[in-house]
Amino acid sequence: MFFPIGDTQVKGGHYPYVSYSFIVLNFLTFAAQMMTDGNLICQGSVIPQNIINGRDHYTLVTSLFLHGGSMHIIGNMLFLWVFADNIDARIGSVRFLFFYIGGGIFATLAHIYFSVKQEDISSCCIPCATGAYECINNVNACNNFIPSLGASGSVSAVLGAYLVVFPKSKIKVLVIFLFRSIFISAWIFLLLWFGQQVFASVGGSFLGVIEGTDGVAWWAHIGGFVFGFIAGLLIKFTFPGEEEGFVALV
């Protein structure tokens, strides 16, 4: 197992106010979740069937700042810390704000498109129907009503853009079983990460695992990454920067 803990950065550019602010906002929101009955999951998460029915569109945004547990938010914020500031610095904070929210919404819509199926709701539990997000008595949750939450879609968009804009950057990776950190080319790290998402999604489909029921919205990751990759092409040619002159963070 390995985790990104730093990268090489391009000199200059805008100060990444929004990317750092999002990290703080996510942790503050998570703290509020921990102090609230139900962790705000039913109030702020995306319920796929509700979006299809034209309801609760505000959750496409609020869900991006909610998380399902401590490891969920720590993982997302670690990736956001390592990768997002470079994109923010390149395009400026206002543009980054719209990029981040837009990537998250696109990722959620991708998750909904690939996860919602025809199902008989008479034999499953509808989470949040009574205000509680967990089913009882070992009854399976109705797939179309499983709450979706987390910054993963937006973070995936950041990764997709980073691949295009900073492919020559080096990612500092902590390798747990080696008890040391190593540097890996950004394009290698990010393509491996994207390949893992595709493998997990496609592999789960072959095994009959319905998207989202294993606790991970793989298609949200894929959708966000594709959004970021396309946006990255626009960023690279619209906001040219100095590709040389990296400064290593150690």
C-alpha positions in Angstrom: 0.0 0.0 0.0 1.2 3.5 -0.9 0.1 7.1 -0.4 1.1 10.4 -2.1 2.5 12.7 0.5 4.1 15.5 -1.7 5.0 16.5 -5.2 7.2 18.9 -7.1 5.7 22.2 -7.7 5.9 24.9 -10.4 7.2 28.3 -9.3 5.0 31.3 -9.4 1.3 31.5 -10.2 -1.6 32.5 -8.0 -1.7 31.6 -4.3 -4.0 28.6 -4.0 -6.5 30.1 -1.6 -9.5 28.0 -2.7 -7.8 24.6 -2.7 -6.5 25.2 0.9 -9.9 26.7 2.0 -11.7 23.6 0.7 -9.5 21.4 2.8 -10.4 23.4 5.9 -14.1 23.5 4.9 -14.2 19.8 4.5 -12.7 19.1 7.9 -15.1 21.7 9.5 -18.1 20.0 7.8 -16.9 16.6 9.0 -16.6 17.9 12.5 -20.2 19.1 12.3 -21.3 15.7 10.9 -19.7 14.0 14.0 -21.8 16.3 16.3 -25.1 15.6 14.5 -27.4 12.7 14.7 -27.2 10.8 11.4 -24.1 12.7 10.4 -26.1 14.9 8.0 -26.0 12.0 5.5 -29.7 12.0 4.7 -29.9 15.8 4.6 -26.9 16.5 2.3 -26.1 13.4 0.3 -27.1 12.7 -3.2 -29.9 10.1 -3.5 -29.7 9.0 -7.1 -33.4 8.3 -7.6 -34.2 11.7 -6.2 -32.0 13.5 -8.7 -33.6 11.5 -11.5 -37.0 12.5 -10.2 -36.0 16.1 -10.3 -35.6 16.6 -6.6 -32.9 17.8 -4.2 -30.6 19.1 -6.9 -28.8 21.2 -4.2 -27.3 17.9 -2.9 -25.1 17.7 -6.0 -23.1 20.4 -4.3 -23.6 19.7 -0.6 -22.6 16.0 -1.0 -19.2 17.1 -2.1 -18.4 18.3 1.4 -19.7 15.4 3.4 -17.8 12.2 4.2 -18.7 8.8 5.5 -15.8 8.3 8.0 -12.4 9.5 9.1 -10.5 7.4 6.6 -12.7 8.7 3.8 -12.0 12.3 4.5 -8.3 11.8 5.3 -7.7 10.0 2.0 -9.6 12.7 0.0 -7.9 15.6 1.7 -4.5 14.1 1.4 -4.9 13.9 -2.4 -6.4 17.4 -2.4 -3.4 18.7 -0.5 -0.9 17.1 -2.8 -2.4 17.8 -6.2 -5.0 20.7 -6.0 -2.8 23.6 -5.2 -0.9 23.4 -8.5 -4.1 23.5 -10.5 -5.4 26.4 -8.3 -2.1 28.3 -8.8 -2.2 27.8 -12.5 -5.8 29.0 -13.2 -6.6 31.2 -10.2 -8.9 30.6 -7.3 -12.2 31.7 -8.9 -11.8 29.4 -11.9 -10.6 26.6 -9.6 -13.7 27.0 -7.5 -15.9 26.4 -10.6 -13.7 23.6 -11.9 -13.8 21.8 -8.5 -17.6 22.0 -8.1 -18.2 21.3 -11.8 -15.9 18.2 -11.7 -17.7 17.0 -8.6 -21.2 17.4 -10.1 -20.1 15.7 -13.4 -18.6 12.8 -11.4 -21.9 12.4 -9.4 -23.9 12.4 -12.6 -21.6 9.7 -14.0 -22.2 7.6 -10.9 -26.0 8.0 -11.3 -25.9 7.2 -15.0 -24.0 4.0 -14.5 -25.5 2.9 -11.1 -29.2 3.4 -11.4 -31.0 0.3 -12.5 -34.6 -1.0 -12.6 -35.3 -2.6 -9.3 -38.1 -3.9 -7.2 -38.1 -1.7 -4.2 -40.6 -4.0 -2.4 -37.8 -6.4 -1.5 -35.2 -3.8 -0.3 -34.8 -1.0 2.2 -34.9 2.6 1.2 -32.2 4.5 3.2 -33.2 7.9 4.6 -36.9 7.2 4.0 -37.5 7.5 7.7 -34.5 9.8 8.4 -32.0 6.9 9.1 -29.5 6.1 6.5 -28.8 2.5 7.6 -31.1 -0.5 6.9 -32.0 -2.9 9.8 -32.6 -6.6 10.1 -30.0 -7.4 7.4 -32.3 -6.0 4.6 -30.3 -4.9 1.6 -30.6 -1.3 0.6 -32.3 -0.3 -2.6 -29.4 0.5 -5.0 -31.1 3.6 -6.5 -31.5 5.1 -3.0 -28.0 4.6 -1.6 -26.7 8.0 -0.4 -23.7 9.2 -2.3 -21.3 11.6 -0.7 -17.6 12.7 -0.6 -15.1 14.9 -2.3 -13.8 12.0 -4.4 -15.4 13.1 -7.7 -13.9 16.6 -7.4 -10.5 15.2 -6.3 -10.6 12.9 -9.3 -11.1 15.9 -11.5 -8.1 17.5 -10.0 -6.1 14.3 -10.7 -7.2 14.2 -14.4 -6.2 17.9 -14.9 -2.9 17.3 -13.1 -2.0 14.5 -15.5 -2.3 16.8 -18.5 -0.9 20.0 -17.0 2.0 18.6 -14.9 2.9 15.2 -16.4 6.6 15.8 -15.7 6.1 16.5 -12.0 7.3 13.9 -9.5 5.0 12.5 -6.8 6.5 11.7 -3.4 4.9 8.4 -2.4 5.0 6.8 1.0 5.4 3.0 0.6 4.2 1.4 3.8 5.8 -2.0 3.4 9.2 -0.4 2.6 9.0 2.1 5.4 10.3 4.8 3.1 9.2 7.3 0.5 10.1 7.3 -3.2 9.5 9.7 -6.1 7.4 8.5 -9.0 6.6 10.4 -12.2 3.2 12.0 -12.0 2.0 10.4 -15.3 2.9 6.9 -14.1 1.2 7.4 -10.7 -1.9 8.9 -12.1 -2.4 6.4 -14.9 -1.9 3.6 -12.3 -4.5 5.2 -10.1 -7.0 5.6 -13.0 -6.4 2.0 -14.1 -7.2 0.8 -10.6 -10.6 2.7 -10.8 -11.4 1.2 -14.2 -10.4 -2.3 -13.1 -12.4 -2.1 -9.9 -15.5 -0.8 -11.8 -15.3 -3.2 -14.7 -14.3 -6.1 -12.6 -17.1 -5.5 -10.2 -19.6 -5.5 -13.1 -18.3 -8.9 -14.3 -18.7 -10.2 -10.7 -22.2 -8.8 -10.5 -21.4 -6.1 -8.0 -23.7 -3.1 -8.5 -22.0 0.3 -8.5 -22.1 1.8 -5.1 -23.2 -1.2 -3.1 -19.5 -2.0 -2.2 -19.2 1.4 -0.6 -17.2 3.0 -3.4 -18.7 4.9 -6.4 -16.0 3.9 -8.9 -17.8 5.6 -11.8 -17.7 8.9 -10.0 -13.9 8.6 -9.8 -13.8 7.7 -13.5 -16.2 10.4 -14.5 -14.4 13.1 -12.4 -11.0 12.1 -13.9 -12.3 12.3 -17.5 -13.8 15.7 -16.7 -10.5 16.9 -15.3 -8.5 15.4 -18.2 -10.6 17.4 -20.7 -10.5 20.5 -18.6 -6.7 20.0 -18.2 -6.3 20.2 -22.0 -8.0 23.6 -21.9 -6.0 24.7 -18.9 -2.7 23.7 -20.5 -3.2 25.8 -23.6 -5.2 28.6 -22.2 -3.1 29.2 -19.1 0.5 28.4 -20.1 3.1 28.2 -17.4 6.7 27.5 -16.8 7.0 23.7 -17.1 10.6 23.8 -16.1 11.9 24.9 -12.7 10.2 22.4 -10.4 10.9 22.7 -6.7 10.9 19.4 -4.8 8.9 19.1 -1.6 10.6 16.7 0.7 
